[in-house]
Amino acid sequence: MAQWYIGLMSGTSLDGVDGVLADFATHPPVVAHTASAPFAAELRAQLLALNSPGDNELHRAALAANALARCYAQVVQALLAQSSLAAAQITAIGAHGQTVRHQPGLHDATGYTLQLNNPALLAELTGIDVVADFRSRDVAAGGQGAPLAPFFHRAWFAPQGSADTLGVLNLGGISNLTLLRPDGSNLGFDCGPGNALLDMWCQQHTGAAYDAGGAWGAGGTVNQALLQSMLSEPFFALPPPKSTGRDLFNRAWLDIHLAAFASETPQNIQKTLVELTVSPIEYRGSSYERDSKSPISEIIVCGGGAFNLDLMQRLQALMPRTRIVPSSQRGLPPQDVEATAFAWLAKQTIERRALPLTSVTGARGPRVLGCVYPA
């Protein structure tokens, strides 16, 4: 008997909403349908602005959450129309929300992570139970609140009986790496910026929303002095567990490092940002292999960065002993992995399954994540 769940994801790249309709009655699950909806320009601008302090934030955030819920509902309706399923046949929707602040462990030793969402409105609009607010329980338990996808990565991608470590790399707005160890345990952590800075810089200087295929950046040359300036950011030297977001890696951060390189060409800066993306990934992978003596045989790449051929080729060049492959070669297209992960996480919440968070987020122990908003 089918176990239908919908997963919705809008990540730090701020390009829109990806949705999947998945059946978890089999292993691995079957992603039956996918749908997406771009953010309206006004909503994208508001979400981006809410990543930084500003006037009347509570009012603006509440209205942005309502608009986001309506965008989510649009994707849900598209999935139902494709499948000819009724709302009553869907067990639940996993709706991550839009992260606008992420500061775990700061200020009062607990900190917070804030995802804009209105799951109550989404339940009203769709007539389906909604699972949301996945991260705050982890933060309350002393964890980073991110990344959460590593638990799904093991469920979907981990091979049976492998003696090597398998990596799953999400190249969204922020990059995060999962290491699926041969003993059955997971590691997972944010590495640094993914597409957030690349897309922002490309849009400013070419007018395109992103560097299609990485072609523009590929024509540039890395400015090593600029790269070293950016890599001096203390976050890169922190050991896992760790997480980050646009709170740190934003335009103001980039401008600080660009101040001494005013004569550098935009294309060379784009190429340097590609190197900034891949260098921390290679550094963490090499550190793991050295410390654990377990080679990383393969890294499966998902997220929008999987379509940046220059970035993928550069990562392969830095890690020649590791196969770098898009997740489409392992059964799930790059743009669908995160949404499927939150469908899977919603299933864990509905079934009250506690996730073993400590090795990934640093939480004090296993916890059931997420809150349920009944239809």
N, C-alpha and C positions, 0 to 999 in steps of 0.2 A: 504493500500500500504506500502511495506517495507521501512524502513529508516535505511539503512545499514551504520554502522560506524566501523572502526577498531581502537582498542586501543593498544598501545605498551608501555611497561614499562621495564626499566632496572634500578633497584634500587641500594641502597648503599651496598647491599650484593655482587654486582659485579659478579653474577653467570651467567648472560646471559640475554636474552630478552624473555619476555612473551608477547603473542599477543592474542587478542580475536576479533572475528567478531560478532557484536551484532546488533540486529534489535530493534530500539527504537520506532517502530510503536505501541507497546503495553506497558502496565504498569503492572508489572515490565517488563523491556526489556527482550529479549530472547538472550542469548549467544549461538549462533548456532555452532560456531567452535572455537577451540583454537589451538595454535601452539607455539613452543618455539625453541630457538636456543642458545646453550651455547656460551660464549665468547671464542675465540681462546686464548691460553695461553699468546701470545704476546700482544693482545689487553687488556686483563684483567690486565696484569702487567703494561702496559702503563697508563691505567685509574687509577689504584691504585697509581702509582707514581705521577700522575698529581694532586692528592689530597694534595701534599706538594710542596713547592717551589723547583725549580730545573733549570738546564740549558736549554736554547733554548725552553722554554715552549710554545711560540706561535706556532712555527713550529710543535712541537710534538702534541699539542692540535688540530691543524687543521687536521693533518693526522689521529689522533685518531677519530675525528668527522666524517671524510670520511668513515673510517672503520666501525664505529658504524652505519652510515646510510646504508651501504651495508648489515650489519647484520639485520637491521630493514627491509630492502627490501626483504631479504630472508624469513623472517617470514610472510610478507605480501603476497608474492607469494605462500607460503604454504597454507595460509588461502583461497586465491582465488582458488587454485587447489582443496581444500577440498570441497568448496561450489559450484564450477562450475559457479561462478559469474564472470562477466567481471569487469575490473577496473572502467568503466563508471557507473556501478551500485552502487558504493560506494560513499557516500556523502563526507566523509573525513576520514583521518587518524589523530588520536590524538597521537603525538609522544613526550613524556616527555623529552627525552634526558638523559644524564648521569651527575648527579651532581658531580662536582669536587671541588667546593668551595661554601661555604654558610656562608655569613657574613652580614646578614641584620642589618641595624642600626648602623654599626660600621664605624670607620675611619672618615667619613665626615657627620655623622648623617643620611645618607641614606644607605650607604653600598651597598651590591650587593649579588646576588646569580647567580652562573654560571653553566649552564647545557650544556655540550658538545653535539652538534648535527649539522647536516647539512640538515635541512628540505628542502632546495632547491634541493639538490642532491636526497633526498628521493622522492620528487615530480617527478623529472626527471626519476628516476628508476622505479617508479610504475605507473605513469600516473594518480595519484589520488591527490586531494587537501590535503595538510598537514597543520595541526594546531600544533604549537609548541610554545615555550617560554611562558609557562603559568605563571611563577612565577614573572617575573621582573616587571610587572605592579603593582602587589600587593606590592612589595618592594618600588617602586616609590611612592605609596600612603601611605607609612609609615608602611606597614605590614611586617610580618616575611617571607612572601613568602611560608610558609608551616605551617601546612599541608593543602593540598587542597582537599583531599579525603572526609573530613567530609560532604561536601555538597552532594556528591554522596551517602554517607552512609545513609543520611536521605531519599533520593529518592528511594533507594533500600530496606533498612532494617527497617525503622521506622514503628512500628505497629500503627494502628489506635485506638485512644481512650485509650491508656495506661496511667495509673496514675503514673507510675514509669519512671525512666530514663533508657534508653538503652545505653550500651556502645558498641563501635566497636573498637577493638584493632588490629592495624597492627604491626606485629612482622617481619619487614624487617631488613635491616642492622641497622636502627634506629627504635625504637618503638614510635608509636604515638597513642593517645587515642582520640576517638570521644565520646562525651556525647550528646545523642539525648534527649533533655529535654521534659517533657510532655506538655509544653506550645508551642511547635513547634520550639523552637530555638535550636541552636547548640553551643556546646563548642568543641574545638579541640586543641591539643597541642602535641608537642614531649615530651616524658617522659625521654628518655636517650638511651643508646645503646640497640640494639636488638640482631641480629645475627652477627653483624660486628666483635665484639671482640670474641664471642664464636667460630665462624668459623675460624678466624685467629689463635686462640690458638689451636684448634683441629687440623688444618692442620699442624701446626708446630710440634706437638707432636705425632700425629698418622699417618700423611700422608693422611688422609681422608679429603675431601673438607669441610665436616661438620660432626657433631656428630649425626649420624642417630638415630632418635627416642630419642635422649638425653641419650642413654644407657651409654656412657662413663662417662659423667658428673654425672649421677645418682649414680655411684659407689664411688663418692668422698664425702668429708666432707667440709662444709663451714668453711673457716677461718674467724672468726668474726672480728679479728683485721684488716685483709686486707679489708674486706667488709666495715668496718667503715672508713678506709682510703679513699677508692674510693668514698663512699657516701658523703665525706666531700667536693667533688667538688661543687663549688658554683652554677653551673647550676641547680642542683637538688632542691635547695631552692628557685629558682626564681619562681614567680607566672606566670601563663599564661597571655597573649599569649607568647609563647616561642618556639623556634625551634633550632635544632642542627644538627651535621653531623660529618663526619670524620675529619673535621677541628679540632674538640676537641677530640672526642673519637677514638683514633688511637693507633698504637703500641707505639709511644713515650709516650703518656699519661699513658698507661698501665705500661710501664717499670718504670716510676717514682714511681708508687705505689708498684710495685713488688720489688723494690730495697731493702727494708727492710725485704723481705721474701724469700731470696735466697734458703733456705732449704725446702721450701714448695714443695709438689709434684705437677706435672702438672695436675693430675686428680683432686686434691683438689682445685686448682686454677680454673679449668673449672667449678666445682660445685659452687664456689664462684661467678663466672661470671654469672651463672644462677640466683643466688640470687640478684646480682647487677641489672639484667634485670627486675625481678619481683618486687623488693622492691619499686622503684619509682612509678610503676603503682598502687600498693596497696596504697601507701601514697597519691597519687593524688585522687584516688577513694574515700578513706576514708575522705579526706579533703572536697571533693565535697559533700558527703552525710551529713557531719556534718554542713557545711555552708548553704546548700540549703534545708536540711531536706527532700530531695527526694532520696529514696533508688535506687541504681543501681540494677535492678532485674536480668539483664543478660549482659554478655560481649561476643560479637561475635568476634572470633579471626581469622584473616587472615594473609597472609604472610607465609614465610617459617617456622617461629617459631611455627606455629600451629601444625607442625608435630613433634615438640620436646615434647615428652610425659612427660618427667621429668619437663620441664618448665611449661607445662600446669597444671600438678598435683600440682606443688608448688604454682602456682598462685591461684588455687582453694583452697588450704589449707590456704592461706593468706586471702582469701575473701570467707569464708564459706557460707555467706548468698546470694552470687551472683552466678548464673549459668554461668559457663565458657564453651562455646561450640565453635567448629570450624564452620567457615562460611558455610561449606558444609551442615550443618544441617539447614541452613536458605537460601538455594537455590543457593549458588554460591561458588565453590571450593576456598580454601584459596589462591591458586596460581593465580587465575583469577581476584581477586577483584581489585587490583591496575590497571591492564590493562583496565578492564571494566570502572573504574573510569575515566581514561583519554579518553576513547571513549566518555563517557558522557560529560566530560568537553569540548571536541571538539565540540559536539553538541551545548552546551551553547554558545560557541564562534561563530559558524556559524550563530546561531539565534540571536546573539548580546544580550544575556541575562546577565545582571549584577548579580554577586553573592554577597550575604550579608556577606562580609568578616570580619566585625569589631569584632564580638564575637569570631572568630577563630584566625585570623592572626593579629588583631589589626589595620588593614588598616582604613583610615579615612572614608570610606564609600563603598557602592557597586561599583564594577568595572567589566567591561568585560575583561576577561583574555585571553591571547593567541594571536598569530599572524598567519595569513593565507598565505600559499604559494600555489597559484593556480597551478594546473597541467598544 
